[in-house]
Amino acid sequence: MVEQKRKSSPVVPANKSQNQQQADSNALTAGTAVALVKRTKTEIEDVTSGISEIMRTGPKRTSGLQAPIMHLTGHSREITSCRFSPSGEHVASGSADAKVFLWNTYGECANYGVLQGHKSGVLEVQWMPGGERLVTASADKTVAIWDAQTGERLRRGKRHTAAVNSCCPLSWGTGDDNLFASASDDGTAYFWDARERHPVAELDNSSVPLTSVVAAPSGNTVYTGCLDNNITAWDIRTLAPVHVLRGHSDTVMGLAISPKTGNYLLSTSLDSSVRLWDLRPYCRTANRCERVFTGAPHGFEKNLIRPAFNCDESMAASGSVDRTLTVWNMRTGEIKYKLPGHKGCVTQVDFHPKEPIVLSGSIDKTMFLGEI
């Protein structure tokens, strides 16, 4: 096997000298992408003519990535969250270095922007439905909404009294880029409007820390994961709990809602299981737990590991402490892929909204983009 690596380099004017170009290259501090290309080598010898030639062959490509695997580096501390934009053209990554990096998905995967303003680690980053704004949750007890085009912070929410573990847009169905939610260790979840200075509503979970929050595509229901091992569904209109999903035997660490129908919920937990929940009004299981996926363990680090669905809801995925990304067949529960490469716990996975591409972020400070 032959492995080629290619690092992205800046475009420099033709009139610059070689020394100047080298100095500029050394001065770069932004993130870089490396294309990892693996090709098989078949040698054919022409016995009659004594001529040898090398034929390079490989599997058929399934995506528009520059290479089947792209390795993105640049953060100075562990990556806690990473997401594709709604169009799939861009990637946002949040890190314990308190920065959010913006990347192009295609080409050299250039790091074209850095959002700075949080005073502590970014624990989650989410794109708003229009793809022009981002919302971030931070350990500095704040949640912020940003203009992804200009890098400007549009609003910072400062009501929480402890680390904000999670955030999510509230209106995927309507496309409103102003409404979002946050969940914190202080046991509260707030609903925010970017046009207002203060939160517009509050969910009180009796001071039990909240680790995650997601909203149904309809915008009528919000789900929160909690330190009490349960997942609570809240009616946004009445701010009252609708039902509680029970089954995990340890803290719920991450949630994901199915993007196509909104009928299913994925949850990860410190009990080392990933559970699939049926959210439809009439389901065949009493506790709504459709399936339990295994093979993606948690560890003593107790990282927030967030799962994901692919765009057609045929696959589910999660990172794990064993430094791999696990992809399951959502209908059968069988493991389809066990993808290695990271050197530390994989904290976040995400699927491209249009192509068979999976994204992973890790505490090893890097991300992988890979076609499947």
Secondary structure by P-SEA (a helix, b strand, c coil): cbbbbbbbbccccccccaaaaaaaaaacccbbbbbbbbbbbbbbbcccccbbbbbbbbccccccccccbbbbbccccccccccccccccbbbbbccccbbbbbbccccccccccccccccccccccccccccbbbbbccccccccccccccccccccccccccccccccccccccccccccccccccbbbbbbcccccccccccccccccccccccccccbbbbbccccbbbbbcccccccccccccccccccccccccccccbbbbbccccbbbbbbcccccccccccccccccccccccccbbbbbbccccccccccccccbbbbcccccccccccccccccccccccccccccbbbbbccccbbbbbcc
